[in-house]
Amino acid sequence: LPPNLIHCLRLLRVLELQHDHAVAMRFQRERERRRAEGGADGSGSDANYDDADNDGGGNTNEDDHDDDGNTNEDDDSASLPATRPVSTRAAKKVSRLLCLLCADASVGEQLRPHLFGLLALSGASYPRSGVHIATAASDVILAFAASCLSASLVWFLHDRKMIVHMTDDVKELCSAAAPSASAPSNSRCLYGPDAEEAGLWVVALKTVVRLVAASCRHRCDELLRDYDAAGGYRVLAHAIARSEGGRAAKLLELVTALACCRTDGDGTGAGRGDERDADELDGPSLDLAEAKAATNAQAFEIVDELMVRSVSLIRAYAESNDGRRPEFRPRADFAAMARFSVDYAWDDLASPSTSASTSASTSSPSSPEPPKADLVSELLVTTLQLYSDHAKNFDLIESEYHTLSHYILAFPSFSDVSVKVLTLKTLEYVCTGLAVADSAVPLKVATEVFAAMSERLLKEAGKMATVAAREGGTEPKREGTDDANEEKENDERRENAFRTMVQDAQLLCETLVKLLEFDERVGYVMLDCGFLGAKIDDMLDLIMTTVMGVYVSTRPRDENDDDDEGNDEGKEKEETALDGESAQPSPTVSTTMDEIYECVCRVLKNVVLNPEARAVHGERGNNSMRTEQTIAPDSSLNTFLTVGVLHLGDKASKAALGVFEGMMSKNHDELLRSDMACIIDLIDKFDPAVGGSPTSSSNREADASSSTVPNADTKVDKLFIARQNAMLDMLANILATNEPAQEVFRSCGGFECIVRIFFRLAGSINAPKSDQQENDPDNGDSPEDDENKAMSSAVMKLLESAFKLVATATRPVSRNQKNSSDLSTPPLAIDILGEDDASITGTVMSSTAAPSTANLM
């Protein structure tokens, strides 16, 4: 029965070919007759040929036709009408019966003489009405490969070169090779794009790939070698690149099957004539998990080739570097590649009309043609599927092709947000879900991309601040002119590009923070990249240039100053002015740099907790040069954080203080003392009186002992008080969790700093209204009264924070308490009487008076 059913399938194909040919000939004769009669031009109604859809028995087959064949479109080559299938029901029954019979392994030997005819059906050419025959034959072949295939049949297929013939048929079907001479010139069979639209490419390739993958379960890779020798990998890549989205995704699933083909045979596999089944050959070692190991990494070259053709950044990088792709070897310049990626993405976002990706893909005729469908997301899904199938797949594939590293490098250039999210989720899975995976290279790329994005955004934020400062000055505006309109459009595009890249930086920041909190090894990778060394220095230069040029001196600055590497003299002046005692704090509610600065500080807050964080290494990615490239502790970190507190917005100031709190809560050495001195110095810099000079270290003692009360008319800046309040609260949190910090606070002059705050606040609040003035209806609240109330509230919060800090700094730590939760800690430094002391003295302490703080200073 099985051989006869195969003959039935082959005859059904012939029937469909004859039926389609008869319909075409009938149409041709009718058109010639009409022309001879001088009637219509041959485009008559298809209603005259309803009998062409008859199956020969007088019964139409409309209800049984396949969806793929039910079309009324004319053939482009001959303007012939499409026909409906006449064998849908018969092919379906034959296919189902053959699949049931192939569930018995003994049927395989019965089909041996007929395998050539069966396998040829999957890749043969069909008219549009015969696509269902190819699908039915494919189902039978897959059932045969799953249950009937044996080692001897694998060698039989190899000797008859059946995989080679099947691959050649697929080449012809996909127009990857010229049609064979046996194909009639007037044939209505589908080839090329027409066959792809009908789904014949998916059917043919799925059949041959699944058959090859099934043969590798018998530890015999002869069919896989035949497929490679016949150019099967190239054919599959050609088909994926020229298929529509849904069908391209189905073809990509075949790459996973090929990659998991077993190619690590040890010579104990099946030989010719071996009749043992797969279980006897493979033994218990070939479990389900091992079957998903990507031992055939050569198949992944398809994904790599398609990735290069799909990701515009890789093509642009190759064109700019003499055809060389990004390299991820140990000593590669990851920072340069990251800067190229960010610059390319910025040009793409801010370009006036054509995107950078479009120009990059069309600039060189020798560039590979991009795929027909957008495969960027599908390729990453296929890669993630392989990584999740087996724990070793990541190291096997990433060490050779660096797919994830390429995607992270191209992260800023992706226009689809879902692709960006999927890229970061893949990185998170690799770092958290694959314990044995070596994810150092992708993490280095992510660090460099984040640093490059932050630097570019800080640079653009500085330019935007410069433009805003100029527009607020006396420079005349050119309105209504073409140049002014074009400049306005450019500013709008740059602003939109800025917002988009800020969102990308925030996404990448979230991922890095998660990974830093999960695994401390991520911090070591970021330190090896110089994140606390050269990266912080570069960002600090950009911030100081903007702050000193706009927010402080409001001096118009040339937009090319940031790009001029030789302008060292100006930078030295700005650094001196910022780090010196004459630096004036200029806090504000918000700036264009706040969001970027906050992202950097969120990462820094986790990086500085690393044991090696305060001895940063400058060499990128080179562990062997740590001792030679070690930077002094604190490098530019404290200066970077100080700038955020002194000159940026509230959000940036809060983020900077969060980094200080994270460092000081964990440190117990000299670094704690230096950080404490830095914070106290910051508090002193925020003299509430506007226009007053910050207190220098040489004048602190005189200020503390001075009894002179400031002028009552002195105007106080609420932002100064708010910054001091935030720093006092931060110190209180640190002293509550870090016991050595209490002594360091005292020895660094923390109490004197609080006294100076009290002296400076004297006279800053006007006298409140009397009761008679409050009750007078004619005496309403003036703007000055509202401002006075707001100032009073700010001052009271500052005083509350100051007293809270004093209480925390003087809180004792009992050494003879076994459990700190058994006895509550009193708010101030007092002696705690035990039961024995109470019995001796015969007194009971009912209340405790707060000790005097006069001698605490």
Stockholm file with secondary structure:
# STOCKHOLM 1.0

chainA/1-857         LPPNLIHCLRLLRVLELQHDHAVAMRFQRERERRRAEGGADGSGSDANYDDADNDGGGNTNEDDHDDDGNTNEDDDSASLPATRPVSTRAAKKVSRLLCLLCADASVGEQLRPHLFGLLALSGASYPRSGVHIATAASDVILAFAASCLSASLVWFLHDRKMIVHMTDDVKELCSAAAPSASAPSNSRCLYGPDAEEAGLWVVALKTVVRLVAASCRHRCDELLRDYDAAGGYRVLAHAIARSEGGRAAKLLELVTALACCRTDGDGTGAGRGDERDADELDGPSLDLAEAKAATNAQAFEIVDELMVRSVSLIRAYAESNDGRRPEFRPRADFAAMARFSVDYAWDDLASPSTSASTSASTSSPSSPEPPKADLVSELLVTTLQLYSDHAKNFDLIESEYHTLSHYILAFPSFSDVSVKVLTLKTLEYVCTGLAVADSAVPLKVATEVFAAMSERLLKEAGKMATVAAREGGTEPKREGTDDANEEKENDERRENAFRTMVQDAQLLCETLVKLLEFDERVGYVMLDCGFLGAKIDDMLDLIMTTVMGVYVSTRPRDENDDDDEGNDEGKEKEETALDGESAQPSPTVSTTMDEIYECVCRVLKNVVLNPEARAVHGERGNNSMRTEQTIAPDSSLNTFLTVGVLHLGDKASKAALGVFEGMMSKNHDELLRSDMACIIDLIDKFDPAVGGSPTSSSNREADASSSTVPNADTKVDKLFIARQNAMLDMLANILATNEPAQEVFRSCGGFECIVRIFFRLAGSINAPKSDQQENDPDNGDSPEDDENKAMSSAVMKLLESAFKLVATATRPVSRNQKNSSDLSTPPLAIDILGEDDASITGTVMSSTAAPSTANLM
#=GR chainA/1-857 SS CHHHHHHHHHHHHHHHHHHHHHHHHHHHHHHHHHHHTTCCCSCCCGGGGGGGGBCSSSCBCGGGCCGGGCCCCCCTTTCCCCCCCSCHHHHHHHHHHHHHHTTSTTHHHHTGGGHHHHHHHHHSCCCGGGHHHHHHHHHHHHHHHHHTCCHHHHHHHHHTTHHHHHHHHHHHHTTSSCCCTTSCTTCCCCCHHHHHHHTHHHHHHHHHHHHHHHHGGGTCCHHHHHHHHTTHHHHHHHHHHTSCHHHHHHHHHHHHHHHTSCCCCCSCSCCTTCCCCHHHHHGGGCCTTGGGSCCCGGGGHHHHHHHHHHCHHHHHHHHHTTTCCCCCCTTCCHHHHHHHHHHHHHHHHHCSSSCHHHHHHHSCTTSCCCCSSCCHHHHHHHHHHHHHHCTTHHHHHHHHHCHHHHHHHTGGGCCCHHHHHHHHHHHHHHHHHCTTCCCHHHHHHHHHHHHHHHHHHHHHHHHHHHHHHHHTTTCCCCCSSHHHHHHHHHHHHHHHHHHHHHHHHHHHHHHHHHHHHHCTHHHHHHHHTTTTTHHHHHHHHHHHHHIIIIIISCCCCCGGGTTCTTCHHHHHHHHHHHHSTTCCCCCCSCCTTHHHHHHHHHHHHHHTTSTTTTSCBCSTTCGGGTTTSBCCTTTTHHHHHHHHHHHSCHHHHHHHHHHHHHHHHHCCSHHHHHHHHHHHHHHHHCCSBTTCCCCCGGGHHHHHHCCCCCCTTCCBCHHHHHHHHHHHHHHHHHHHHCTHHHHHHHHTTHHHHHHHHHHHHTTCSCCCCCHHHHHCTTSCCCHHHHHHHHHHHHHHHHHHHHHHHHHHHTCCCCSSCSCTTTSCCCSSCCCCCCHHHHHHHTCCCCCCCCCCCTTCC
#=GC SS_cons         CHHHHHHHHHHHHHHHHHHHHHHHHHHHHHHHHHHHTTCCCSCCCGGGGGGGGBCSSSCBCGGGCCGGGCCCCCCTTTCCCCCCCSCHHHHHHHHHHHHHHTTSTTHHHHTGGGHHHHHHHHHSCCCGGGHHHHHHHHHHHHHHHHHTCCHHHHHHHHHTTHHHHHHHHHHHHTTSSCCCTTSCTTCCCCCHHHHHHHTHHHHHHHHHHHHHHHHGGGTCCHHHHHHHHTTHHHHHHHHHHTSCHHHHHHHHHHHHHHHTSCCCCCSCSCCTTCCCCHHHHHGGGCCTTGGGSCCCGGGGHHHHHHHHHHCHHHHHHHHHTTTCCCCCCTTCCHHHHHHHHHHHHHHHHHCSSSCHHHHHHHSCTTSCCCCSSCCHHHHHHHHHHHHHHCTTHHHHHHHHHCHHHHHHHTGGGCCCHHHHHHHHHHHHHHHHHCTTCCCHHHHHHHHHHHHHHHHHHHHHHHHHHHHHHHHTTTCCCCCSSHHHHHHHHHHHHHHHHHHHHHHHHHHHHHHHHHHHHHCTHHHHHHHHTTTTTHHHHHHHHHHHHHIIIIIISCCCCCGGGTTCTTCHHHHHHHHHHHHSTTCCCCCCSCCTTHHHHHHHHHHHHHHTTSTTTTSCBCSTTCGGGTTTSBCCTTTTHHHHHHHHHHHSCHHHHHHHHHHHHHHHHHCCSHHHHHHHHHHHHHHHHCCSBTTCCCCCGGGHHHHHHCCCCCCTTCCBCHHHHHHHHHHHHHHHHHHHHCTHHHHHHHHTTHHHHHHHHHHHHTTCSCCCCCHHHHHCTTSCCCHHHHHHHHHHHHHHHHHHHHHHHHHHHTCCCCSSCSCTTTSCCCSSCCCCCCHHHHHHHTCCCCCCCCCCCTTCC
//
